[in-house]
Every structure is written in structure tokens, then in C-alpha cells.
Amino acid sequence: MAVELTAVQKARKVQFANRRWFDDHLDELIAKYPGQVIAVHGDNVVAISSSNALRPEVQYREVVEQVQGKYDLDEVMITMVNREPVWNVWFPKKAE
Amino acid sequence: MPEFPFTSMRDWLQYLEENGELVRVDQEVDLRGHISALAYTSVRSDGPALLFTNIKGYPGWKVATGAMYGRERLATALGVNPKTLYHEVAAKMEQPVPPMEVSTAPCKEVILKGDDADLALIPVPFTGELEGVPNITAGISNIREPDTGWQNIAVRRFGVKGSQSMSEFLNRTQQDYMIFMRYIEKGKPAPVAIIIGADPVTYLVSQTKMPIGFCEYDLWGAITGMPLEVVQCETSELLVPASAEVIIEGEIALDEFEVDGPFPEFELYYTVLARVPKVKVKCITMRKDPLYYYLHMGAPPTEGHYIGGTMFACAQLRAAQRAFPGVLDIHFHRWAHIVVVQVSKEVAKAWSQFAVQVGFEIFKTGAFKGVIVVDEDCEDITNWEFVLDEIQCKFQASKDLTIIPRVVHTELNPSEPWAGRWGWNDRFIIDATEPPPGYDEGYLRGKGYPPKWAREEAEKMWPGLLQSLKGAGR
């Protein structure tokens, strides 16, 4: 049974794709933008805050100003990049 | 009008609405911030529960929040008196009632499997502006021990990462993580079911720290005096409450991860990005006119802090009273992770280091910053002013402060670096009970309050006096 999605639901699926790209490029993004707020859309970083020294909410506003009017905000993922390597939750090796 | 026991979230919401404790929000709201901000605004003012009926992009859905905020509201949901909530619930815990399995259930009116089980169909609100993707905050995770069948339930956070993919923040100090380890040993993925929009008692019992092997569904029966109706999942043997609004079924992958965060967690700050277990979604079941429940998290106080703190306190009171005589009352200061315990002055004096022993017992039931032990001289342990009075008058740091260094704790507390490490906390115990004979002369002189009878009369006179102030144009 195919379910008809609304525009907002379709945008959420675009966000899933944005997030997948972000996760796949995380190490590279941490090296380039540690502690900065970025916007991701369509396999690209489309906006970056000016400095990681600014408070996160100020960085967020800078990024929103850069993307507003250019992109549908529902389809842009805005988030903060780690300052440090991604923490890997420890798992024991699974049984053979 | 529905009454206790409230066997579904919609019955509970109807009760709140009919009692003037719920506001319907019929204006269109955006999942990117309106719901989170209104939930925050309401709890900051001890406000009503909210029921959103017009969700942008999600026709037919409703979203509720705030229905379990506040001691009075929780006491009503638990069928107890607000003043004796912890004591009554602790007593009820002694008589568990197992759940009853049924074959049909409202939570299965719609069944979506395979690609149709798409998380984009569920209106999950964002909590913070830097979240990236939204998180399910009121998802009760169900997992079953593979050998014994023991089912454990607990509220966990799930990042919505794809149409059939979620991150699960499994806390490494908790029982469900221990069960997941058993699946890893066996080389099998762990079936999991996430309940959204359960009745209020299911949410509350899921927050209770119970012994290994004890299913929280039995505690639901203990509190309500009747068995919880449960139904088997479509894709596993897991049992879920029949009256729930939405069930997400899946399995926790063995060797795949999702990146969790950043999320504004209960410890106040955003979390770091972390690779955590991945849940692969296989099926979504729900009601025809579904309701999504949103638990606001982040900067305290929040509904999440309230339900967690309340049930922690019930379990702690039960544990401490079983272990020691003379434990009178307890209060979990819900976001400071500080527990105040009130003990009998006479018993405290009769034991060696009684406050320290009680403090250690409290630490066994959960991860906290500290325990403050006071005696019955403290008029109200829920009021910081009275607690601080006791510290001021009875506590000497050189002999009454105990520090326990480096105790395991959630990774989320930002007071220690956390990336890639186990979380830990130092803990403290403050003994603010009256010192034993030899030091007690000062306390025998009594406290410098106005007479109690006069204070009670003053409380009655006060509203009228304030009214006359308003009449004078102030």
C-alpha cells in the first residue's frame, strides 16, 4: 500500500538524505568546521557560521540568514559540528 | 468522565480537559519549533497540558504534551494523594500484578510494513534548533532478555535518521543495555518495540529502577490493581500495551551504527555527536486517528525531569526504608540530581554514620550528584530554603561531608570530558542531621520562627491583605 506523502513529509525525507550525507562525511566536516554551525542541502554544505567562538544560537542565526530565501527551510539541515572526534560507543565483538 | 485507572493516553487527556488542565491548540503549528516552545512555556509556569490538533503537514494527527507534569497531576494519574505520593507508590510496589495478553488492540488499527513503515509519516517535533533531525523523546523502548524472556521497558531517545532507521541512545549504566549485550554474545540482532502515547502509568513505571528480572508491566498492575492489557508485536514476541497510540517495531543491529546528536539533553546541554546502536524499523502499527506524545526535554525543568524524578524517588524511598529504620521521607530535586532524605533524629543518633549509610543506599538506585540528609526539624524537604537552613545550622564541612570519587554515571553529564569515555561523577553526602549529644545544646533552644498557630492564621489572612494592596492601585 503506497502512502501519499504531504509536502512536509517529503521534505522530511530530504532531511533524512541530508543527514545521511552529513554522517558519511563527519570526519571531514569535523576537520574543517569544528564547533561551527553549518547547513547541509543536497550533498553540500550550503552555509557556515563565521566563527566557532560565537555562542551556538548566534551561529545558528547567521546560518539561517544565509539560507533564508535561497532554500526551503524544511529541506535544509542545520546543525552543529563536533569539536572533537566522534565518540564511538563501545561494543564487544559479536559471537562467531 | 474517565477516572483512575486511566488505561489510555486519550482517556487521561480527556480527564485533564474536563478538569480544566488541558488546552487545545487549534492554530496550525510547525514541528520545527512551535510545539517545543509552547511545551517549554507551559511547564515554566506550571501550566496546562497541551493538545495540538492542527499539525502542519500531518493532517489527521494530534500531538499532546505536558500531561504528566507536576506533582498533583502525577498523583492523580497514579491514584494517590499528592502529599503522600512517594509513600503510597512505594507501598503499592510490594504487590505486583502481571499483564494480561489480548489478541486484538487499538494500537493495531493500522499496520504498515516494509517500505510503508516510513518514519516520515510520524509527526516527530524538533526540540532544539541545532538538532539536525528530530528525536522521538517519549518512546518507551521494549527489549526482552533472550534466555529468560524478561521484558524491560524504559523511555529512551530515538533520533529519526531515515525512513526505516533510527539511532537509539542506549545508556550504558542501564538494564536494557545489559540485555542488548546478551544478544551480542549470541550474535543475534535484538528485537525492539517503541511505544509512543501509552497511558500515563506505563510512562511512569518505565522510569522506575526495579531489580533485574522484574518487568515494569507488573508494576503497572501493582499501581492500578488490575492487569495491563498487552498485545504481541507483529514481528517479534515483545508485548506492548494494547491501548497505545503508535508502536514502532524493529531490531537493534549488531554491527551497524547511527550517529546520535546533537540533542538538548536532560543534563541541560547539547550532547556531542556519537556513534550509537542503530534500530532498523520493520513495522509501524497505530490507531486510525493517531496521537503523538511529545516529552519536552532540554533545559530544566521539563516534563521528562518530572516523571523521572518522581519515580526515582518512589523507588529510592522503598529501598531506603527496607534497608534502614528511621527513613521518613525523600525528595528528588528533579534537575539538580540531588536527593534530600529526611530521617528520624533519634535513629540517626543511634547509628554510626547513619547519614552516610543512607546516602550509599540511595546511590544504589540511580546515578546522582549527591544526597543531603536532614532530620524531622526540616519543615519541608521539597523547599530548598528549609533544606539550606538545616545545612547552615547543622553541617560542618570538615566532619559532615563525605565525597565518593569517580562513581559510574551517564555519559551525558558535561562536568567531565565525555568523548569516548565512560561517564563518571564524584558524589557527595551532606549530613545535616542534629549531631549526637555533646554538641546539641544549641538546638535545644528552638528555632526562631513566629508561633506556628500565628503563622497558620497569617497564611489565611495573607490573600486578603494582598487584595487590599491591589485595591490601592499597586
Interface residues (C-beta under 8 A of the other chain):
Chain A: M1 A2 V3 L5 T6 A7 V8 Q9 K10 A11 R12 K13 Q15 F16 R19 R20 F22 D23 L26 V37 P56 E57 Y60 L73 D74 M77 I78 T79 M80 V81 N82 E84 P85 V86 W87 N88 V89 W90 F91 P92 K94 A95 E96
Chain B: L31 R32 K56 G57 Y58 P59 L112 D116 D118 A120 L121 E129 L130 E131 G132 V133 V160 K161 G162 S163 S165 L170 R172 M181 I184 E185 K186 G187 L254 D255 F257 E258 V259 P262 Y270 V272 L273 A274 R275 V276 P277 E411 W418 A419 G420
